[in-house]
Amino acid sequence: MTAEEALEAERDAIVGALRPVVDGLVATFGPMCEVVLHDYRRPEESVVAVAGAVTGRAVGGAMSEIGMRIVARGDEAGDELNYVTRTRDGKLVKASTMVLRDSTGAVFGALCVNLDVTAVSDAHALLGALAGLGGAPADVPVTAFGNDIDSVVDAILDAHRLRGNGSWAGLDRAQRLELFRGLDERGVFAVRRAIEQVAARLGISRASAYSYLSQARATTAPAADPDGGHA
């Protein structure tokens, strides 16, 4: 057995050992809990075990944008614990994502625990209002969860475009580079075929998309617009 084959067997063993943990955690914490086991060696089908139904994940589903970010960071990725986010259907979720590493320290997966705390938040708001302690709710980011990678990429792209309040044609060169830089930082381009999907959504050529991505990664200094014309 080669060294790489031994590492693959080790990773398989780690994933196998964690499968019963997924069911055990949900049995302990109840129906408001969801646990998802990811194997990032197949990012488009990274979900290998799931229990609970907070984000609607299913075995064979894709990683979320959080997973994309971990894959983009590679072995520099760390655990993300006790963060709060929202699903696209409005659930408030308290979550922790713990990366899986082999004996060399290489990141190859993650164990994710998601708690639906929507009811807790609503009760807190009600009690605060009754006590005269009401205030503006915190601005909680929305996370794109989905069972296919294309829908996750689309959701991330839509979020960026909504923040910019404009179409691709309405963006100047600096805004276009910022868009690609933001997508890259969120790990979108760590996914196979994502560059083609982004290019299609923006209505530009794949060559232009690669050029914008290269410029966004390399420098913020002025350069020629790949689509021609002025910034």
N, C-alpha and C positions, 0 to 999 in steps of 0.2 A: 504494500500500500504506500502510495506517495504521500508526501507531507500535506499536499492540498487535499487529497482524498481523506486523510486522517482528520483534517480540520472540518471538512464537509460532514463527516460522520459525527464529529463532536457537536457541530451545530444542530444536526438532526436530533441528537440525543438531548440537547438542551430544550429544543422545541417540544420533543416528546414528553420530557419530564414536566413541562409547564402546562400541558393540556389539561390534566385533572385539576390544576390550580385554578383555571378559569371557572370551572363549574363550582368549585369549592368557595371561591370568593363571593360569587353571586348568591349561593345558598346561604352564606353568612350574612350578607348585607341586604338581601331582599330584592323585591321587584324594581326598586328605583336604581338598582346598580346594573351596570353593564361592564363586562370585561372582554377585551379583544386581544388576541395573540397574533402578532404580525411576524412574518418572515420576509424581510426585505430583499431576499435573493430573487424573489418574483414580485416586484413592486406593483405590477398591474393586477395581481391576484394574491396580495400579501396576507389576507386574513386566513389563518389556518385553523383558528378555533374562536368561538364567540359564545357568550352566554349573556342573557338579558337583552333588553330591547330599548335602549335609550336613543341611539343614533340610527337604528335600523340596519346595522351591519349584518352581513351574512358571510359564511365561509366561501372563499373564492372571490370575495370583494376586494376592491383596491384600497390602498392606503389613503388616509386623509391628507390635507395640506400640512398637518403637523408631521406626518410621516415623510412627506416630501422634503420638509425642512431638515429633518434628521438625516435623510439620505444625502442631501446636498452638503451637509456639514461633515459627513463621513465619520471617521474615527474620532473627530473632535467633538462630536455630538455628546451632550450630557442629558441626564434625566431632567424632565420638566414636571415639577411636582406642585400640586394644589393650585393650579391655575383655573380661572373661571372663564367660560366661553358660552356662546349660544349656538344652537343648531339653527338651520335655516327656517325651521318651522316654529322657532321661538322658545324652545326649551332652554332653561338656564342650567348649565352643566358645570359641576366641579370635577376636575379631572387630573390625573397623573399619568405621565408617560415615562416608563422606565426602559432604557435601552438594554438590549441583550448583546453581550460580547463573548467572543470565543477566547481561548487561552492566550491568543496573541494580542488581545485588546481590540480586535476588529469588530465594529458594530455590524450586526446582521439582522436585527429584528427589534421588537419592542413588545412589552406587556403594558396595556393601557387599561386604566380603571376610570370609568365615567359614572358619576352620580347625578341623577336628575334632582336638582335642588329647587326646581321651579316653585313647588308648593311651599317649601321652607321660606323662599324669598317673598312669596305673596303674603304668607302669615306674618313675616317680619314687617312688611310694609303696612299691613293692616294694624298690627299692634302699635307701630310707630305713629300712625295717623290717629289712633284712638288716644294715644298719650300726648299728642301734639308735637311729635318729634319728626314729622314727615319732612322729607327732603327730596331733591331730584335723584332719580335712580342713577346708579353708576353706568357709565358707557361701557358695555361689555362687548368685545369683538365677536363677530360671527365666524365660526369655523366651518369650512366646507367638508362635510362627510358624504361619502357616496360609495356605492358598490361597484362603480366603474370609473376608471381613471379619467376618462374624457369629461365626465360630469364634474369632477373635482377641479380639473384644470379650467373648465368653462366658468365655474363659480368664482374661482380666484380672479380670472380675467375680468369677469363682470364687476367684481368688487373694485378692482383698480380703475376701471373705466367710469364707474359711478362716482368714485371719489374725485375723478378729474372732470366730471360733468361735460364730457365731450366725446366725439367720435375720433377715430384715428386721424381722419382728414383735418380735424380741427386742432390737432396738437402740433405745437412747434417742435423743432428738433430736440430741444432740451427736455421737453415733456415726454417725447417718444423714448429717449434714452432713459429717463426716469422710470417710465413704465416697464421697460425691459429689465432695468436694474432691480426694480421692486419684485417682478416676477422671478428673477433669478435668485434673489435673497430668500424668497419663500419656497425655493426648491423646485419650481415648476420644470425647469429644464434638466433636472435630474431624471425625469421620466422619459422613456423612449417615445419617440414620435411627437413629443410635446411641441417642438419647434414648428413642425408642420401644422399642428392644430392651431397654434397661436397665429401663425402666418395666415391661415385660412380665415380665422375669425376676424383678423384685422384687415383682410383684403389686400395683403401685400405678398410678394413672392417669397419663397423660402430663402433665396439668396439674400434678400433685403433683411429678413428676420435674423439670419445668421450674422449679417453685418452689424445690425443694431446691437445684437447681443455681444458681439466681440468688442464693439466700441464701448458699450456700457460697462463691460468688465475691465477694459484696459485703461480708460482715461475719461476725464470730464472735459478735456480740452476740445475746442471746436474742430470739426472735421466735416467732410463732404456728406451731404444727405444721400443715403443709398438709393432713395426713390427719385432723386433728381429734384431740381427746383431749389427754392430757398427754404430756410428754417421757418 
